Amino acid sequence: MKTPLFIGLVPNAIVNNANRFMAPVGSASGSSTAIPRVPICEAGTLSRLKVRLGTELSGGGQYVFTLMKNNAAESMAVTLTSGEQSETDTVNTVAVGEGDDIMIRCTPTSTPTTQANVQLGMVFEATAPGKGIIVAFHAASGAALFMALGGLGSDNAEGDVQVIAPTSGTISKIRARRNTAPGGIEEVTYTLRVNGVDSALSCTISGSDTQDSGAASVAIAAGDLLSIGVTISDLPASSVGGVSLDWAPTVDGESLFFGTGNTGLSNAAARYMQVAGVAGRDTEADAQGVAPIAFTARALRARTVTAPGSGKSWTYALRKSGASQDLTCTIADAATSAADATHSVAVAEDDLVNILIAPTATPTATASMTVSMVAYVPGAAPPSGGRNLLLMGVG
C-alpha cells in the first residue's frame, strides 16, 4: 500500500550558506537538529527521495538533501547542481524500525542560487502488510494543547486543528517523541481524539524519557473529526513534540492527506493550501508538493469552523500542475462541511499538487478550515508490506 503524505514547509525554509533541517511533514525547518525530528511507529523502508527546487540552479554551488535517521546521515540523498531543478534518488533505501526518528538535512556548498520554494517527496513501505503511517508535530511547548494530524499545527482550541477523515479505517498504534525529556516527575500524554472525545489510544512520556508508545484499536469513519490531545502533569520542560500513528484502511491502498489552515486565510481572495500543511498561501508555488510516485486522488472533504452564511460559500478544488481538477466540493450557507465522493483525479509522478480555496460573496471569516482527501494506489499490498509516500513541499 502506497500512502502519499504531502509536507509543506514555510517560505525560505532553506538558506544558501548554512545547513537547514526539515521535518518529514508539516511546515517547519530550522538551523538546529532538535527542531523537526519525527518518530516512526511502524518498521519499514524509506526510498525514492525526490527534490524539486523552485527555480533551476545557475552558476556555481549545489544543494545536497540527505535523509537523517536518529540524527545521523543515511545513504539516501539527492544532489542538485547548476542547470538542475529536480532529481530523485532511485537507488538507495533506508530501513527504519519502530522508535527511529527521521528528518531531512539540506546542505549548501559554494553559495548556490537562493531558493524560496522547494518540494520534497519520499516513499515509506511498511513491513506489516496493508499498513500506513500518519505523522504530525508541534512547536516547542510545555503546556497542554491540541495537535493537527498531517503537519505542524497546534492550538488551545481543538476545533481549530481538527481534521476530517476522508475515508474509513483503523488506527491502532501511537508513538510520541519529545526532543527534551519532561524531567523530574513531570509527564506529557498524547491521545488520539475522535469527534472531540479521547480514544483508548494514548502514550505518556515521563521523567528522563523522550519517547513512548501505546496500542489500542480505534475505528475511524469517513467524516470523523480527528486530533491529538496533549495533556501535562506538573510543569514539563518546553519541547518540540512529534507523533506518528499507524493506519490500516478499510479499502486497501487508501492513504490520507490532511491540510489544516489556521493562518493566511482570506474571505475576499483565493488562497492555496498544501495537502498536508497548516496555512493558506497567496502564491500557489508556496503550497505545491511534488509526487514521487503515481496515485489517484479522490474523496475530497472540507470543513470550516464557522458557516459561510446565507448566499455565501467556500469552494475547494484539487490543483494539479497549476490547473483546477474535477475533484471539488463547496461549503455553502449554514453548512460547515462538504464532500466530493464522485470524482477522482489521476496524479502522475512529478505532478505538482495543492488545494485551491475560493470564497464567493465574502463568506463569514473563519478561524480555521481543514481539507482532506484519499490517495489511492490500486492492487493488493505486496508481501513486504504497504508503501507510504511522504511528500514534502517546502514553500
Beta strands, then each sheet from edge to edge (+ up, - down):
strand 1: 5-9
strand 2: 20-22
strand 3: 29-30
strand 4: 38-39
strand 5: 44-53
strand 6: 62-69
strand 7: 72-80
strand 8: 86-96
strand 9: 101-109
strand 10: 118-126
strand 11: 132-141
strand 12: 145-147
strand 13: 154-155
strand 14: 163-164
strand 15: 169-178
strand 16: 187-194
strand 17: 197-206
strand 18: 211-220
strand 19: 225-233
strand 20: 239-249
strand 21: 254-261
strand 22: 271-273
strand 23: 280-281
strand 24: 289-290
strand 25: 295-304
strand 26: 309-320
strand 27: 323-333
strand 28: 337-347
strand 29: 352-360
strand 30: 369-376
strand 31: 387-394
sheet 1: 1+ 31+ 10- 5+ 8-
sheet 2: 3+ 2- 9+ 4-
sheet 3: 3+ 2- 9+ 6- 7+
sheet 4: 11+ 20- 15+ 18-
sheet 5: 13+ 12- 19+ 14-
sheet 6: 13+ 12- 19+ 16- 17+
sheet 7: 21+ 30- 25+ 28-
sheet 8: 23+ 22- 29+ 24-
sheet 9: 23+ 22- 29+ 26- 27+
end
